[in-house]
C-alpha cells in the first residue's frame, strides 16, 4: 500500500491516504477529494438540496462557497492563531516548553502567580 498526501478541495486540509481511498472519495464527490469533515458537510448540503430538487453538484458548490468565505476571513486566521497559542500554553503541542497540567498544578493559574 502506497501512501500519498492529498489536499481537500474545500478547506485545504492535507491528509496521508492510500490511492485506493483517494479514488473512492473522488468517485463519490464528482472527482474532488474531500476530507472527512467536508465530506459530511457536503452530504448534509445534498440532503437539503434534494428537498428543493438539486443534487451533488449544488451541494458541493454550496459547501465550497462556505469554505471560501472562511479561508479569506481574517477573523478565522486570528482565531486559529489564538487556538495554537492556547495549545502551546497548555502543553498540548509537542516540542513546547509550557508545563503540562498535572494533578499537582491542576486548577492553578500560572499567569496569576508571582514570578
Rosetta constraint file for C-alpha pairs under 8 A:
AtomPair CA 1 CA 18 HARMONIC 6.59 0.50
AtomPair CA 2 CA 18 HARMONIC 5.85 0.50
AtomPair CA 2 CA 19 HARMONIC 6.91 0.50
AtomPair CA 3 CA 16 HARMONIC 6.13 0.50
AtomPair CA 3 CA 17 HARMONIC 5.34 0.50
AtomPair CA 3 CA 18 HARMONIC 4.66 0.50
AtomPair CA 3 CA 19 HARMONIC 6.83 0.50
AtomPair CA 4 CA 16 HARMONIC 5.42 0.50
AtomPair CA 4 CA 17 HARMONIC 5.43 0.50
AtomPair CA 4 CA 18 HARMONIC 5.96 0.50
AtomPair CA 4 CA 19 HARMONIC 6.63 0.50
AtomPair CA 5 CA 14 HARMONIC 6.55 0.50
AtomPair CA 5 CA 15 HARMONIC 5.50 0.50
AtomPair CA 5 CA 16 HARMONIC 4.35 0.50
AtomPair CA 5 CA 17 HARMONIC 6.24 0.50
AtomPair CA 6 CA 14 HARMONIC 5.54 0.50
AtomPair CA 6 CA 15 HARMONIC 5.52 0.50
AtomPair CA 6 CA 16 HARMONIC 6.32 0.50
AtomPair CA 6 CA 17 HARMONIC 7.03 0.50
AtomPair CA 6 CA 22 HARMONIC 7.78 0.50
AtomPair CA 6 CA 33 HARMONIC 7.69 0.50
AtomPair CA 7 CA 12 HARMONIC 5.37 0.50
AtomPair CA 7 CA 13 HARMONIC 5.53 0.50
AtomPair CA 7 CA 14 HARMONIC 4.30 0.50
AtomPair CA 7 CA 15 HARMONIC 6.47 0.50
AtomPair CA 7 CA 33 HARMONIC 7.20 0.50
AtomPair CA 7 CA 34 HARMONIC 7.67 0.50
AtomPair CA 7 CA 35 HARMONIC 7.83 0.50
AtomPair CA 8 CA 12 HARMONIC 4.64 0.50
AtomPair CA 8 CA 13 HARMONIC 5.26 0.50
AtomPair CA 8 CA 14 HARMONIC 6.32 0.50
AtomPair CA 8 CA 32 HARMONIC 7.99 0.50
AtomPair CA 8 CA 33 HARMONIC 5.53 0.50
AtomPair CA 8 CA 34 HARMONIC 4.58 0.50
AtomPair CA 8 CA 35 HARMONIC 5.36 0.50
AtomPair CA 9 CA 32 HARMONIC 6.23 0.50
AtomPair CA 9 CA 33 HARMONIC 5.82 0.50
AtomPair CA 9 CA 34 HARMONIC 5.87 0.50
AtomPair CA 9 CA 64 HARMONIC 7.99 0.50
AtomPair CA 10 CA 34 HARMONIC 6.63 0.50
AtomPair CA 10 CA 38 HARMONIC 6.85 0.50
AtomPair CA 10 CA 63 HARMONIC 7.43 0.50
AtomPair CA 10 CA 64 HARMONIC 5.20 0.50
AtomPair CA 10 CA 67 HARMONIC 6.03 0.50
AtomPair CA 10 CA 68 HARMONIC 7.66 0.50
AtomPair CA 11 CA 38 HARMONIC 7.42 0.50
AtomPair CA 11 CA 64 HARMONIC 7.89 0.50
AtomPair CA 11 CA 67 HARMONIC 5.86 0.50
AtomPair CA 11 CA 68 HARMONIC 7.79 0.50
AtomPair CA 11 CA 71 HARMONIC 7.58 0.50
AtomPair CA 13 CA 35 HARMONIC 6.92 0.50
AtomPair CA 15 CA 35 HARMONIC 7.69 0.50
AtomPair CA 17 CA 21 HARMONIC 6.43 0.50
AtomPair CA 17 CA 22 HARMONIC 6.56 0.50
AtomPair CA 18 CA 22 HARMONIC 6.32 0.50
AtomPair CA 19 CA 23 HARMONIC 6.12 0.50
AtomPair CA 20 CA 24 HARMONIC 6.30 0.50
AtomPair CA 21 CA 25 HARMONIC 6.27 0.50
AtomPair CA 22 CA 26 HARMONIC 6.18 0.50
AtomPair CA 22 CA 33 HARMONIC 6.74 0.50
AtomPair CA 23 CA 27 HARMONIC 6.08 0.50
AtomPair CA 24 CA 28 HARMONIC 6.51 0.50
AtomPair CA 25 CA 29 HARMONIC 6.38 0.50
AtomPair CA 25 CA 31 HARMONIC 7.97 0.50
AtomPair CA 25 CA 32 HARMONIC 7.57 0.50
AtomPair CA 25 CA 33 HARMONIC 5.89 0.50
AtomPair CA 25 CA 34 HARMONIC 6.96 0.50
AtomPair CA 26 CA 30 HARMONIC 6.14 0.50
AtomPair CA 26 CA 31 HARMONIC 4.28 0.50
AtomPair CA 26 CA 32 HARMONIC 4.91 0.50
AtomPair CA 26 CA 33 HARMONIC 4.99 0.50
AtomPair CA 26 CA 34 HARMONIC 7.67 0.50
AtomPair CA 27 CA 31 HARMONIC 5.71 0.50
AtomPair CA 27 CA 32 HARMONIC 7.88 0.50
AtomPair CA 29 CA 33 HARMONIC 7.00 0.50
AtomPair CA 29 CA 34 HARMONIC 7.69 0.50
AtomPair CA 29 CA 56 HARMONIC 7.37 0.50
AtomPair CA 29 CA 60 HARMONIC 7.84 0.50
AtomPair CA 30 CA 56 HARMONIC 7.89 0.50
AtomPair CA 30 CA 57 HARMONIC 7.63 0.50
AtomPair CA 34 CA 38 HARMONIC 5.78 0.50
AtomPair CA 34 CA 39 HARMONIC 5.51 0.50
AtomPair CA 35 CA 39 HARMONIC 6.03 0.50
AtomPair CA 36 CA 40 HARMONIC 6.28 0.50
AtomPair CA 37 CA 41 HARMONIC 6.29 0.50
AtomPair CA 38 CA 42 HARMONIC 6.03 0.50
AtomPair CA 38 CA 63 HARMONIC 7.65 0.50
AtomPair CA 39 CA 43 HARMONIC 6.17 0.50
AtomPair CA 40 CA 44 HARMONIC 6.30 0.50
AtomPair CA 41 CA 45 HARMONIC 6.26 0.50
AtomPair CA 41 CA 63 HARMONIC 6.89 0.50
AtomPair CA 42 CA 46 HARMONIC 6.08 0.50
AtomPair CA 42 CA 56 HARMONIC 7.95 0.50
AtomPair CA 42 CA 59 HARMONIC 5.60 0.50
AtomPair CA 42 CA 60 HARMONIC 5.73 0.50
AtomPair CA 42 CA 62 HARMONIC 7.99 0.50
AtomPair CA 42 CA 63 HARMONIC 5.98 0.50
AtomPair CA 43 CA 47 HARMONIC 6.27 0.50
AtomPair CA 43 CA 59 HARMONIC 7.38 0.50
AtomPair CA 44 CA 48 HARMONIC 6.35 0.50
AtomPair CA 44 CA 59 HARMONIC 7.96 0.50
AtomPair CA 45 CA 49 HARMONIC 5.92 0.50
AtomPair CA 45 CA 59 HARMONIC 4.71 0.50
AtomPair CA 45 CA 60 HARMONIC 7.54 0.50
AtomPair CA 45 CA 62 HARMONIC 7.12 0.50
AtomPair CA 45 CA 63 HARMONIC 7.14 0.50
AtomPair CA 46 CA 50 HARMONIC 5.99 0.50
AtomPair CA 46 CA 54 HARMONIC 7.50 0.50
AtomPair CA 46 CA 55 HARMONIC 5.74 0.50
AtomPair CA 46 CA 56 HARMONIC 5.60 0.50
AtomPair CA 46 CA 58 HARMONIC 7.34 0.50
AtomPair CA 46 CA 59 HARMONIC 4.65 0.50
AtomPair CA 46 CA 60 HARMONIC 7.79 0.50
AtomPair CA 47 CA 51 HARMONIC 6.84 0.50
AtomPair CA 48 CA 52 HARMONIC 7.28 0.50
AtomPair CA 49 CA 53 HARMONIC 6.20 0.50
AtomPair CA 49 CA 54 HARMONIC 4.79 0.50
AtomPair CA 49 CA 55 HARMONIC 5.98 0.50
AtomPair CA 49 CA 58 HARMONIC 7.08 0.50
AtomPair CA 49 CA 59 HARMONIC 6.39 0.50
AtomPair CA 50 CA 54 HARMONIC 5.00 0.50
AtomPair CA 50 CA 55 HARMONIC 5.78 0.50
AtomPair CA 54 CA 58 HARMONIC 6.19 0.50
AtomPair CA 54 CA 59 HARMONIC 7.78 0.50
AtomPair CA 55 CA 59 HARMONIC 6.33 0.50
AtomPair CA 56 CA 60 HARMONIC 6.06 0.50
AtomPair CA 57 CA 61 HARMONIC 6.21 0.50
AtomPair CA 58 CA 62 HARMONIC 6.10 0.50
AtomPair CA 59 CA 63 HARMONIC 6.33 0.50
AtomPair CA 60 CA 64 HARMONIC 5.99 0.50
AtomPair CA 61 CA 65 HARMONIC 5.99 0.50
AtomPair CA 62 CA 66 HARMONIC 6.32 0.50
AtomPair CA 63 CA 67 HARMONIC 6.24 0.50
AtomPair CA 64 CA 68 HARMONIC 6.17 0.50
AtomPair CA 65 CA 69 HARMONIC 6.42 0.50
AtomPair CA 66 CA 70 HARMONIC 6.82 0.50
AtomPair CA 67 CA 71 HARMONIC 6.17 0.50
AtomPair CA 68 CA 72 HARMONIC 6.32 0.50
AtomPair CA 69 CA 73 HARMONIC 6.22 0.50
AtomPair CA 70 CA 76 HARMONIC 6.37 0.50
AtomPair CA 71 CA 76 HARMONIC 7.38 0.50
AtomPair CA 71 CA 77 HARMONIC 7.96 0.50
AtomPair CA 73 CA 77 HARMONIC 7.02 0.50
AtomPair CA 74 CA 78 HARMONIC 6.33 0.50
AtomPair CA 75 CA 79 HARMONIC 6.17 0.50
AtomPair CA 76 CA 80 HARMONIC 6.12 0.50
AtomPair CA 77 CA 81 HARMONIC 6.22 0.50
AtomPair CA 78 CA 82 HARMONIC 6.22 0.50
AtomPair CA 79 CA 83 HARMONIC 6.13 0.50
AtomPair CA 80 CA 84 HARMONIC 6.28 0.50
AtomPair CA 81 CA 85 HARMONIC 6.18 0.50
AtomPair CA 82 CA 86 HARMONIC 6.12 0.50
AtomPair CA 83 CA 87 HARMONIC 6.23 0.50
AtomPair CA 84 CA 88 HARMONIC 6.25 0.50
AtomPair CA 85 CA 89 HARMONIC 6.24 0.50
AtomPair CA 86 CA 90 HARMONIC 6.10 0.50
AtomPair CA 87 CA 91 HARMONIC 6.08 0.50
AtomPair CA 87 CA 92 HARMONIC 5.13 0.50
AtomPair CA 87 CA 93 HARMONIC 6.04 0.50
AtomPair CA 88 CA 92 HARMONIC 6.08 0.50
AtomPair CA 88 CA 93 HARMONIC 5.60 0.50
AtomPair CA 88 CA 96 HARMONIC 6.15 0.50
AtomPair CA 88 CA 98 HARMONIC 6.43 0.50
AtomPair CA 89 CA 98 HARMONIC 5.37 0.50
AtomPair CA 89 CA 99 HARMONIC 7.56 0.50
AtomPair CA 90 CA 98 HARMONIC 6.49 0.50
AtomPair CA 90 CA 99 HARMONIC 6.87 0.50
AtomPair CA 90 CA 100 HARMONIC 5.88 0.50
AtomPair CA 90 CA 101 HARMONIC 6.97 0.50
AtomPair CA 91 CA 96 HARMONIC 6.35 0.50
AtomPair CA 91 CA 97 HARMONIC 7.35 0.50
AtomPair CA 91 CA 98 HARMONIC 5.10 0.50
AtomPair CA 91 CA 99 HARMONIC 5.71 0.50
AtomPair CA 91 CA 100 HARMONIC 4.71 0.50
AtomPair CA 91 CA 101 HARMONIC 7.54 0.50
AtomPair CA 92 CA 100 HARMONIC 7.34 0.50
AtomPair CA 101 CA 105 HARMONIC 6.23 0.50
AtomPair CA 101 CA 106 HARMONIC 5.58 0.50
AtomPair CA 102 CA 106 HARMONIC 5.49 0.50
AtomPair CA 109 CA 113 HARMONIC 6.79 0.50
